[in-house]
Amino acid sequence: MSESLSNFDNQDNSNLVHEERPVLLKVLCILSWLGSGIQIFSSTLYSSFINETVKQEFFALLPNKEVVDMYEQLFILLDSTSIWYLILYIINVAVVHMMWNFKINGYYGYIFTQILILLVPFSVNPFSLSQFAVSSIFPIIFIFLYGLNMKLFKR
């Protein structure tokens, strides 16, 4: 019994394969999964529960016509994009999982998915460079930080 315990403590045992993930990769993946999960949850809730009746009741609570017009535009955007966000963030969960498992294709898939996520609002609204620039800040930071781990990724 004591021999098996001593073998367990042996760090040179070739039967034990231990790939340690860097802390940065762990933090990035967890934050990406959290953000994707929140977006999947909110897109699912919106698609499932917000209908014309709910919108009309909401509009009745608003103070004036300008605010109602603003929220009508927001609902048009949400109606047009929520299913796309749902699909893209599910894909995002998958590509982050690939990076968690050190797959280089996960990194490239992440970049492609983030670009599509950035372009979704412009399928409804006219393109605005300032809105695009502000929306790209976090994706660019995450792409750069994931890129710091590229040397660990395999094909």
C-alpha positions as CSV (number, residue, x, y, z in Angstrom):
1,M,0.0,0.0,0.0
2,S,2.8,2.4,0.9
3,E,4.5,1.6,-2.5
4,S,1.4,2.8,-4.4
5,L,1.3,6.0,-2.4
6,S,4.9,6.7,-3.0
7,N,4.4,6.2,-6.8
8,F,1.6,8.6,-6.7
9,D,3.8,11.3,-5.3
10,N,6.5,10.7,-8.0
11,Q,6.6,13.6,-10.4
12,D,8.6,11.7,-13.0
13,N,6.0,9.1,-13.5
14,S,5.4,8.9,-17.3
15,N,1.9,7.5,-16.9
16,L,0.7,10.9,-15.5
17,V,0.1,13.4,-18.3
18,H,-0.4,16.8,-16.8
19,E,-0.8,19.8,-19.1
20,E,-1.0,22.9,-17.0
21,R,-3.0,25.8,-18.4
22,P,-1.5,29.2,-17.8
23,V,-3.6,31.4,-15.5
24,L,-4.1,33.9,-18.2
25,L,-5.7,31.3,-20.5
26,K,-7.9,30.1,-17.7
27,V,-9.1,33.6,-16.8
28,L,-9.8,34.5,-20.4
29,C,-11.7,31.3,-21.1
30,I,-13.8,31.6,-17.9
31,L,-14.6,35.3,-18.7
32,S,-15.5,34.4,-22.3
33,W,-17.8,31.6,-21.1
34,L,-19.4,33.9,-18.6
35,G,-20.0,36.6,-21.2
36,S,-21.3,34.2,-23.7
37,G,-23.5,32.5,-21.2
38,I,-25.1,35.8,-20.1
39,Q,-25.7,36.7,-23.8
40,I,-27.2,33.3,-24.6
41,F,-29.4,33.6,-21.5
42,S,-30.6,37.1,-22.4
43,S,-31.1,36.3,-26.1
44,T,-33.1,33.2,-25.1
45,L,-35.2,35.1,-22.6
46,Y,-35.9,37.9,-25.1
47,S,-36.8,35.5,-27.9
48,S,-39.0,33.4,-25.6
49,F,-40.9,36.0,-23.6
50,I,-40.9,39.4,-25.3
51,N,-43.9,39.7,-27.7
52,E,-46.0,42.6,-29.0
53,T,-48.2,42.6,-25.9
54,V,-45.3,42.9,-23.5
55,K,-43.8,45.7,-25.7
56,Q,-47.1,47.6,-25.7
57,E,-47.4,47.3,-22.0
58,F,-43.9,48.6,-21.6
59,F,-44.5,51.5,-24.0
60,A,-47.5,52.5,-21.8
61,L,-45.2,53.0,-18.9
62,L,-42.9,55.4,-20.7
63,P,-43.3,59.1,-20.1
64,N,-43.4,60.6,-23.6
65,K,-43.4,59.9,-27.3
66,E,-39.6,60.5,-27.8
67,V,-38.7,57.8,-25.3
68,V,-41.3,55.4,-26.8
69,D,-39.7,56.0,-30.3
70,M,-36.2,55.3,-28.9
71,Y,-37.4,52.0,-27.4
72,E,-39.3,51.0,-30.5
73,Q,-36.0,51.3,-32.4
74,L,-34.2,49.3,-29.8
75,F,-36.9,46.5,-30.0
76,I,-36.5,46.5,-33.8
77,L,-32.8,45.9,-33.4
78,L,-33.3,43.2,-30.7
79,D,-36.0,41.5,-32.8
80,S,-33.6,41.4,-35.8
81,T,-30.5,40.4,-34.0
82,S,-31.3,38.2,-30.9
83,I,-31.3,34.9,-32.8
84,W,-28.0,35.8,-34.5
85,Y,-26.4,36.6,-31.2
86,L,-27.8,33.4,-29.8
87,I,-26.2,31.3,-32.6
88,L,-22.9,33.2,-32.6
89,Y,-22.4,33.0,-28.8
90,I,-23.1,29.3,-28.9
91,I,-20.4,29.0,-31.5
92,N,-18.2,31.3,-29.3
93,V,-18.6,28.8,-26.4
94,A,-17.4,26.0,-28.6
95,V,-14.3,27.8,-30.0
96,V,-13.3,28.9,-26.5
97,H,-13.6,25.3,-25.4
98,M,-11.2,24.4,-28.3
99,M,-8.7,27.0,-27.0
100,W,-9.2,25.6,-23.5
101,N,-8.0,22.3,-25.1
102,F,-5.1,24.0,-26.8
103,K,-6.5,23.8,-30.3
104,I,-5.2,26.6,-32.7
105,N,-8.4,26.4,-34.8
106,G,-10.3,27.6,-31.7
107,Y,-8.2,30.8,-31.8
108,Y,-9.0,31.4,-35.5
109,G,-12.6,30.5,-34.9
110,Y,-12.7,33.0,-32.0
111,I,-11.4,35.8,-34.2
112,F,-13.9,35.0,-37.0
113,T,-16.8,34.7,-34.5
114,Q,-15.9,38.0,-32.8
115,I,-15.8,39.8,-36.2
116,L,-19.3,38.4,-37.0
117,I,-20.6,39.5,-33.5
118,L,-19.3,43.0,-34.2
119,L,-21.1,43.2,-37.5
120,V,-24.5,41.9,-36.4
121,P,-25.9,45.3,-35.4
122,F,-25.0,46.7,-38.7
123,S,-27.3,44.3,-40.5
124,V,-30.2,46.5,-39.1
125,N,-28.6,49.9,-38.5
126,P,-26.4,51.9,-40.8
127,F,-22.7,51.4,-40.3
128,S,-21.1,53.8,-37.8
129,L,-17.4,53.8,-37.5
130,S,-17.5,55.3,-33.9
131,Q,-20.0,52.6,-32.8
132,F,-17.8,49.9,-34.4
133,A,-14.6,51.3,-32.8
134,V,-16.2,51.3,-29.3
135,S,-17.7,47.9,-29.7
136,S,-14.3,46.4,-30.8
137,I,-12.3,47.4,-27.8
138,F,-12.9,44.3,-25.7
139,P,-12.8,41.8,-28.6
140,I,-9.5,43.3,-29.6
141,I,-8.1,43.0,-26.1
142,F,-9.3,39.4,-25.8
143,I,-7.9,38.4,-29.2
144,F,-4.5,39.9,-28.3
145,L,-4.5,38.2,-24.9
146,Y,-5.5,34.8,-26.3
147,G,-2.8,35.4,-28.9
148,L,-0.2,35.5,-26.1
149,N,-1.0,31.8,-25.5
150,M,-0.7,30.8,-29.2
151,K,2.6,29.1,-28.6
152,L,0.8,26.5,-26.5
153,F,-1.9,25.8,-29.1
154,K,-1.6,22.7,-31.4
155,R,-3.3,22.0,-34.7
